[in-house]
């Protein structure tokens, strides 16, 4: 349900895992990352497609792939890092969750790295910006909702302050000009 709530809030959830492709697809269907109408052949890929000849795809090729795929399987630590970089090149604000040493480079590269507090390693916690104390994705969705509410409140406050005080500034400016 939290993945559906995240999607409803405009958040694109992407799963990057070391699991085999079939396992990753089953998990993604179970947690609603992949919908029943999604074609697993295009929405889920083995990370070997990121580096077909041993070298990573060019930036445009990588960006085209990461813009449509929601499940990446058999990912190496460097694959996770390249996927995060690709999403950032596309203008996405990226959050990466992880619990192991292999996640540390991508946690560090992401706009916000989120380490698992219960099962996470100290390396992952050190590389992240935030530690999730309950290891629950629902907490991330709730934090985004609260953060957006706070941001909207700040915007309203600034607009109010500016509209009230602009008259005072104009009056003082007018008095200085007129002498």
C-alpha positions in Angstrom: 0.0 0.0 0.0 2.8 2.4 0.7 4.2 2.0 -2.8 0.8 2.9 -4.2 0.6 5.9 -1.8 4.1 6.9 -3.0 3.0 6.6 -6.6 -0.1 8.7 -5.8 2.2 11.4 -4.4 4.2 11.5 -7.6 7.1 9.4 -6.4 8.5 6.8 -8.8 9.6 3.7 -6.9 12.4 1.7 -8.5 13.7 -1.5 -7.1 17.4 -2.3 -7.5 18.3 -5.7 -6.1 20.9 -8.4 -6.3 18.2 -11.1 -6.6 17.6 -13.0 -9.8 15.2 -11.5 -12.3 12.3 -13.9 -11.7 12.6 -13.4 -8.0 12.8 -9.6 -8.4 9.7 -9.6 -10.6 7.7 -11.7 -8.1 8.7 -9.4 -5.2 7.9 -6.3 -7.3 4.5 -7.6 -8.2 3.9 -8.5 -4.5 4.7 -4.9 -3.3 3.0 -3.2 -6.2 6.1 -1.8 -7.8 5.0 -3.7 -10.9 1.3 -3.5 -11.7 -0.6 -6.5 -13.3 -0.8 -4.6 -16.6 3.0 -4.1 -16.7 5.0 -6.1 -19.2 7.9 -7.6 -17.1 10.0 -7.9 -20.3 10.2 -4.1 -20.5 9.6 -3.0 -16.9 12.2 -5.3 -15.4 15.7 -6.0 -16.6 18.8 -7.9 -15.6 21.6 -5.4 -14.9 23.7 -7.1 -17.5 21.7 -5.0 -20.0 23.4 -1.9 -18.5 26.8 -3.2 -19.6 26.3 -5.5 -22.7 29.9 -5.5 -23.8 31.4 -5.2 -20.3 31.3 -1.4 -20.5 28.3 0.6 -19.4 25.9 2.0 -22.0 26.4 5.6 -23.1 24.7 8.3 -21.0 21.8 8.6 -23.5 21.4 4.8 -23.7 21.5 4.4 -20.0 19.0 7.3 -19.5 16.6 5.8 -21.9 16.7 2.5 -20.1 16.4 3.9 -16.6 13.6 6.2 -17.5 11.3 3.2 -18.2 12.5 0.3 -16.1 11.2 -0.1 -12.6 13.0 -3.3 -11.5 16.7 -3.9 -11.9 17.9 -7.4 -11.0 21.3 -8.9 -10.4 22.7 -5.5 -9.6 26.3 -5.0 -8.6 27.3 -2.0 -6.4 28.6 -0.1 -9.4 25.3 -0.8 -11.2 23.4 0.9 -8.4 25.6 3.9 -8.6 25.2 4.2 -12.4 21.5 3.9 -12.1 21.3 6.7 -9.5 23.6 8.9 -11.6 21.4 8.3 -14.7 18.2 9.2 -12.8 19.9 12.4 -11.6 20.9 13.3 -15.1 17.3 13.1 -16.0 16.4 15.7 -13.4 15.0 13.3 -10.8 15.6 13.9 -7.1 16.8 10.5 -6.0 16.4 8.7 -2.7 18.3 5.4 -2.2 17.6 2.9 0.5 20.2 0.3 1.5 21.5 -1.8 4.3 24.8 -3.2 3.2 28.3 -2.2 2.3 27.5 -2.8 -1.4 24.9 0.0 -1.2 27.2 2.6 0.3 28.4 4.3 -3.0 24.8 4.7 -4.3 23.6 5.9 -0.8 26.3 8.5 -0.9 25.6 9.6 -4.5 21.8 9.9 -4.1 20.2 13.2 -3.2 19.2 11.5 0.0 20.6 8.2 1.2 18.4 6.3 3.6 20.0 3.5 5.6 18.2 0.7 7.4 18.6 1.3 11.1 17.9 -2.2 12.3 19.5 -4.5 9.7 21.9 -1.9 8.2 25.6 -2.0 8.5 27.6 0.8 10.0 29.1 1.5 6.5 25.6 2.0 5.0 24.6 4.2 8.0 27.8 6.3 7.6 27.2 6.8 3.9 23.6 7.8 4.2 21.9 11.1 5.1 19.1 9.5 7.1 18.7 6.3 9.1 15.3 4.6 9.1 14.9 3.4 12.7 12.1 0.9 11.9 13.3 -0.3 8.4 9.9 0.4 7.0 9.2 2.0 3.6 5.9 3.3 5.0 8.0 5.7 7.2 9.6 7.2 4.1 6.2 7.9 2.6 4.9 9.4 5.8 8.0 11.6 6.1 7.5 12.9 2.5 3.9 13.7 3.3 4.9 15.6 6.4 7.7 17.4 4.6 5.4 18.5 1.9 2.9 19.8 4.4 5.7 21.8 6.2 7.0 23.1 2.9 3.5 24.3 1.9 3.2 26.0 5.3 6.5 27.8 4.9 5.5 29.0 1.4 2.2 30.4 2.8 4.0 32.1 5.7 6.6 33.8 3.4 3.9 34.9 1.0 1.9 36.5 3.9 5.0 38.2 5.4 6.0 39.6 2.0 2.6 40.9 1.2 2.2 42.6 4.6 5.7 44.1 4.8 6.0 45.2 1.2 3.7 48.1 2.0 6.0 49.2 4.8 9.1 49.0 2.7 7.4 51.0 -0.1 6.3 53.6 2.4 9.8 54.0 3.9 11.3 54.1 0.4 8.8 56.8 -0.7 9.6 58.9 2.4 13.3 58.7 1.8 12.9 59.7 -1.9 10.5 62.6 -1.1 12.7 63.9 1.7 
